[in-house]
Amino acid sequence: MAKNPVLGALNIEALNNCGCCEGITQETPQTTANRPGLSAIAYRVGTHQQFKASLLARLHSSRQVALNVLRARQDDDFTIALLDAFSTVADVLTFYTERVANEPRPNGGPCSNLRS
């Protein structure tokens, strides 16, 4: 890897050209559109795979200098495992948020506080 003579750190362009992040795009939050009259509303903003892909994409495109030296993308790396764990938490939270949004209400419809 090429060194940046001014900062003494790894050159960002050399890191971006390594090819380890090809195909990674930010996928969350998803937009949800619900037409009137549905018995259940879609309220999830993502799944585990989408959250993880988004976190990896943001890690790759980060402008934080401290993250420029982080090149690992294997699941056994501690940082990637931490992103995977956070993706699991986000997936569970969005799953149960959608379940709560679809709970029956006294007036028979979904929660009026949630916007579709």
C-alpha positions as CSV (number, residue, x, y, z in Angstrom):
1,M,0.0,0.0,0.0
2,A,1.2,3.5,-0.8
3,K,2.0,5.8,2.1
4,N,0.6,9.4,2.2
5,P,3.7,11.5,2.7
6,V,1.8,14.3,4.5
7,L,-0.2,12.2,6.9
8,G,2.1,9.2,7.1
9,A,-1.0,6.9,6.8
10,L,-2.1,4.6,4.1
11,N,-3.3,6.2,0.9
12,I,-7.1,6.2,0.7
13,E,-7.1,5.7,-3.0
14,A,-5.0,2.6,-2.7
15,L,-7.4,1.2,-0.1
16,N,-10.4,2.0,-2.3
17,N,-8.9,0.2,-5.2
18,C,-8.3,-3.1,-3.4
19,G,-11.6,-4.6,-4.6
20,C,-12.7,-5.9,-1.2
21,C,-15.8,-3.8,-1.1
22,E,-17.1,-4.4,-4.7
23,G,-20.9,-4.7,-4.8
24,I,-21.5,-3.3,-1.4
25,T,-24.2,-0.6,-1.4
26,Q,-26.3,1.1,1.3
27,E,-29.6,-0.7,1.4
28,T,-31.3,0.7,4.5
29,P,-33.5,2.3,5.5
30,Q,-36.1,0.9,3.0
31,T,-39.1,3.0,2.2
32,T,-42.4,1.4,3.0
33,A,-45.6,2.3,1.1
34,N,-48.9,1.0,2.3
35,R,-52.1,1.4,0.4
36,P,-55.3,2.1,2.4
37,G,-57.4,-0.8,3.5
38,L,-54.7,-3.4,4.2
39,S,-55.2,-5.8,7.1
40,A,-51.5,-5.5,8.0
41,I,-49.0,-2.8,7.2
42,A,-45.4,-3.1,6.1
43,Y,-43.3,-1.3,8.7
44,R,-39.8,-2.9,8.5
45,V,-37.0,-0.7,7.3
46,G,-34.6,-3.6,6.6
47,T,-33.5,-7.2,7.3
48,H,-30.3,-8.5,8.8
49,Q,-28.6,-8.9,5.4
50,Q,-29.6,-5.3,4.4
51,F,-28.5,-3.8,7.6
52,K,-25.1,-5.6,7.4
53,A,-24.6,-4.6,3.8
54,S,-25.4,-1.0,4.6
55,L,-23.0,-0.9,7.6
56,L,-20.3,-2.4,5.5
57,A,-21.0,0.2,2.7
58,R,-20.8,3.0,5.2
59,L,-17.6,1.6,6.7
60,H,-16.1,1.6,3.2
61,S,-17.3,5.1,2.3
62,S,-16.5,6.6,5.7
63,R,-14.5,9.9,5.9
64,Q,-13.3,9.1,9.4
65,V,-9.5,8.9,9.2
66,A,-9.3,6.3,11.9
67,L,-11.4,3.9,9.8
68,N,-9.2,4.2,6.7
69,V,-6.8,1.5,7.9
70,L,-9.6,-1.0,8.5
71,R,-9.5,-3.3,5.5
72,A,-10.9,-6.5,6.9
73,R,-14.2,-7.8,5.5
74,Q,-14.1,-11.4,6.8
75,D,-16.8,-12.4,9.2
76,D,-14.3,-13.6,11.8
77,D,-12.8,-10.1,12.1
78,F,-13.9,-8.5,15.4
79,T,-15.1,-5.3,13.8
80,I,-17.2,-7.1,11.1
81,A,-18.5,-9.5,13.8
82,L,-19.6,-6.4,15.8
83,L,-21.4,-5.0,12.7
84,D,-23.0,-8.4,12.3
85,A,-24.2,-8.4,15.9
86,F,-25.6,-4.9,15.5
87,S,-27.4,-6.0,12.3
88,T,-29.0,-8.9,14.2
89,V,-30.2,-6.5,16.9
90,A,-31.6,-4.1,14.3
91,D,-33.3,-7.0,12.5
92,V,-35.0,-8.1,15.7
93,L,-36.0,-4.6,16.6
94,T,-37.6,-3.9,13.2
95,F,-39.4,-7.3,13.3
96,Y,-41.0,-6.6,16.6
97,T,-41.7,-3.0,15.7
98,E,-43.7,-4.2,12.7
99,R,-45.5,-6.7,15.0
100,V,-46.5,-3.9,17.4
101,A,-47.6,-1.7,14.5
102,N,-49.9,-4.4,13.3
103,E,-51.4,-5.1,16.8
104,P,-55.2,-4.8,16.8
105,R,-56.4,-1.5,18.2
106,P,-59.7,-0.8,20.0
107,N,-61.0,1.0,16.8
108,G,-60.1,-2.0,14.7
109,G,-57.3,-0.5,12.7
110,P,-53.5,-0.3,13.1
111,C,-51.9,2.2,15.4
112,S,-52.9,5.8,14.3
113,N,-49.5,7.2,15.5
114,L,-47.6,5.3,12.9
115,R,-47.3,6.8,9.4
116,S,-47.1,4.6,6.4
